[in-house]
Amino acid sequence: MRVVIDKIIQETESVKRFFLITPGKTAFNFLPGQFITLRMHGHERSYSIACPPNHEGVIELCIVLNPEGKVTPELWQLKPGDEIEISEALGSMVLPEAMDTDVCFVCTGTGVAPFRSMIGHLLRSGELKHDVYLVFGNRYSADILYRAEFEAWAEANRRFHFIPVLSREDGVHKTGYVHAVYENIFADKRNAHFYVCGWEAMCREARQRLKAIGYNRRQYTFEQYDG
Ligand SMILES: Cc1cc2nc3c(=O)[nH]c(=O)nc-3n(C[C@H](O)[C@H](O)[C@H](O)COP(=O)(O)OP(=O)(O)OC[C@H]3O[C@@H](n4cnc5c(N)ncnc54)[C@H](O)[C@@H]3O)c2cc1C
């Protein structure tokens, strides 16, 4: 499907939010957590949909520039009004039909994109019956995507817990890496489901650590951005 770029926001030094619009602003069907594949100069790349489902045909993507990459430098040249070709919504990292346990979302950088869609959808769908944690790793506080929004959501919903973790900055937020944080929250091994999204090294380590705590394969879902 060809879509038009409606708006682009430079969110941080290296991340842009792209707002795409379907022809005629007809709704684009997707489940929170899914991604689209974009075709550019013969290359295909996948991007998670960063917004919850909506009736306006808006598809938000949140993309980090890889200056050495083949596709993202091309995306950085695009302007509002340009058209791009995308696939239908794909992917199986979606919410369960019934939320009957605590949920922990673990991500770094733009790995937060599908979780913004999922958490936005959950909060819109009614009061949370279980605790929902977002453990979000970044290097510096300036890198925390959607920070004001997540803070406002946590303020308004006592069961939503926003936990930024910074690896290269001390201060009000937790320091270090995401892994020690969820290990600590779930040290009691209570029933929970984990969603993990980001680059290979973080996903691999999370898989090992969750297994070591005692969670089984049915209790975690991964979306790996590379490899
Ligand atoms: C299901 C899925 C969803 C995705 N969703 C997103 C998303 O929402 N936002 C987003 O920014 N990306 C997302 N990606 C990654 C995206 O598809 C591209 O891989 C990325 O944009 C780099 O494309 P490129 O052509 O510029 O670089 P390439 O030419 O593909 O770069 C070569 C290699 O560099 C590595 N690399 C690139 N960027 C980084 C980085 N920041 N950190 C560590 N290693 C890196 C990867 O190993 C990659 O294979 C997703 C990938 C998948 C599979």
The ligand as an SDF file (V2000), in Angstrom:
LIG
                    3D

 53 58  0  0  0  0  0  0  0  0999 V2000
   10.1750   -6.7120   13.3820 C   0  0  0  0  0  0  0  0  0  0  0  0
   11.1360   -5.5360   13.3600 C   0  0  0  0  0  0  0  0  0  0  0  0
   10.6880   -4.2950   13.8030 C   0  0  0  0  0  0  0  0  0  0  0  0
   11.5870   -3.2130   13.7890 C   0  0  0  0  0  0  0  0  0  0  0  0
   11.1350   -2.0130   14.2670 N   0  0  0  0  0  0  0  0  0  0  0  0
   12.0040   -0.9650   14.3240 C   0  0  0  0  0  0  0  0  0  0  0  0
   11.5590    0.2990   14.8740 C   0  0  0  0  0  0  0  0  0  0  0  0
   10.3850    0.4600   15.2810 O   0  0  0  0  0  0  0  0  0  0  0  0
   12.4670    1.3160   14.9180 N   0  0  0  0  0  0  0  0  0  0  0  0
   13.7750    1.1660   14.4750 C   0  0  0  0  0  0  0  0  0  0  0  0
   14.5400    2.1300   14.5670 O   0  0  0  0  0  0  0  0  0  0  0  0
   14.1950   -0.0090   13.9380 N   0  0  0  0  0  0  0  0  0  0  0  0
   13.3460   -1.0650   13.8410 C   0  0  0  0  0  0  0  0  0  0  0  0
   13.7660   -2.2540   13.2880 N   0  0  0  0  0  0  0  0  0  0  0  0
   15.1210   -2.3080   12.6490 C   0  0  0  0  0  0  0  0  0  0  0  0
   15.0090   -1.9050   11.1550 C   0  0  0  0  0  0  0  0  0  0  0  0
   14.2720   -2.8780   10.4410 O   0  0  0  0  0  0  0  0  0  0  0  0
   16.3840   -1.7570   10.4760 C   0  0  0  0  0  0  0  0  0  0  0  0
   17.1520   -2.8980   10.7420 O   0  0  0  0  0  0  0  0  0  0  0  0
   17.1460   -0.5300   10.9520 C   0  0  0  0  0  0  0  0  0  0  0  0
   16.3700    0.6540   10.7190 O   0  0  0  0  0  0  0  0  0  0  0  0
   18.5080   -0.3830   10.2340 C   0  0  0  0  0  0  0  0  0  0  0  0
   18.2720   -0.3070    8.8410 O   0  0  0  0  0  0  0  0  0  0  0  0
   19.4030    0.2760    7.8500 P   0  0  0  0  0  0  0  0  0  0  0  0
   19.0930   -0.2010    6.4440 O   0  0  0  0  0  0  0  0  0  0  0  0
   19.5950    1.7370    8.0300 O   0  0  0  0  0  0  0  0  0  0  0  0
   20.7180   -0.4340    8.3630 O   0  0  0  0  0  0  0  0  0  0  0  0
   21.3700   -1.7790    7.7980 P   0  0  0  0  0  0  0  0  0  0  0  0
   22.0530   -1.5160    6.4860 O   0  0  0  0  0  0  0  0  0  0  0  0
   20.3760   -2.8870    7.8330 O   0  0  0  0  0  0  0  0  0  0  0  0
   22.4240   -1.9580    8.9960 O   0  0  0  0  0  0  0  0  0  0  0  0
   23.2360   -3.0720    9.1400 C   0  0  0  0  0  0  0  0  0  0  0  0
   23.1700   -3.6260   10.5890 C   0  0  0  0  0  0  0  0  0  0  0  0
   23.4580   -2.6620   11.5900 O   0  0  0  0  0  0  0  0  0  0  0  0
   22.8720   -3.0450   12.8240 C   0  0  0  0  0  0  0  0  0  0  0  0
   22.1550   -1.9030   13.4050 N   0  0  0  0  0  0  0  0  0  0  0  0
   21.4910   -0.9360   12.7390 C   0  0  0  0  0  0  0  0  0  0  0  0
   21.0220    0.0080   13.5890 N   0  0  0  0  0  0  0  0  0  0  0  0
   21.4190   -0.3830   14.8300 C   0  0  0  0  0  0  0  0  0  0  0  0
   21.2560    0.1610   16.1350 C   0  0  0  0  0  0  0  0  0  0  0  0
   20.6080    1.3330   16.3520 N   0  0  0  0  0  0  0  0  0  0  0  0
   21.7590   -0.5120   17.1920 N   0  0  0  0  0  0  0  0  0  0  0  0
   22.4150   -1.6770   17.0210 C   0  0  0  0  0  0  0  0  0  0  0  0
   22.6140   -2.2320   15.8030 N   0  0  0  0  0  0  0  0  0  0  0  0
   22.1200   -1.6070   14.7170 C   0  0  0  0  0  0  0  0  0  0  0  0
   21.9830   -4.2050   12.5540 C   0  0  0  0  0  0  0  0  0  0  0  0
   22.6060   -5.4040   12.9700 O   0  0  0  0  0  0  0  0  0  0  0  0
   21.8240   -4.1880   11.0530 C   0  0  0  0  0  0  0  0  0  0  0  0
   21.5610   -5.4720   10.5540 O   0  0  0  0  0  0  0  0  0  0  0  0
   12.9080   -3.3650   13.3040 C   0  0  0  0  0  0  0  0  0  0  0  0
   13.3260   -4.6270   12.8450 C   0  0  0  0  0  0  0  0  0  0  0  0
   12.4740   -5.7060   12.8920 C   0  0  0  0  0  0  0  0  0  0  0  0
   12.9550   -7.0550   12.4130 C   0  0  0  0  0  0  0  0  0  0  0  0
  1  2  1  0
  2  3  1  0
  2 52  2  0
  3  4  2  0
  4  5  1  0
  4 50  1  0
  5  6  2  0
  6  7  1  0
  6 13  1  0
  7  8  2  0
  7  9  1  0
  9 10  1  0
 10 11  2  0
 10 12  1  0
 12 13  2  0
 13 14  1  0
 14 15  1  0
 14 50  1  0
 15 16  1  0
 16 17  1  0
 16 18  1  0
 18 19  1  0
 18 20  1  0
 20 21  1  0
 20 22  1  0
 22 23  1  0
 23 24  1  0
 24 25  2  0
 24 26  1  0
 24 27  1  0
 27 28  1  0
 28 29  2  0
 28 30  1  0
 28 31  1  0
 31 32  1  0
 32 33  1  0
 33 34  1  0
 33 48  1  0
 34 35  1  0
 35 36  1  0
 35 46  1  0
 36 37  1  0
 36 45  1  0
 37 38  2  0
 38 39  1  0
 39 40  1  0
 39 45  2  0
 40 41  1  0
 40 42  2  0
 42 43  1  0
 43 44  2  0
 44 45  1  0
 46 47  1  0
 46 48  1  0
 48 49  1  0
 50 51  2  0
 51 52  1  0
 52 53  1  0
M  END
$$$$
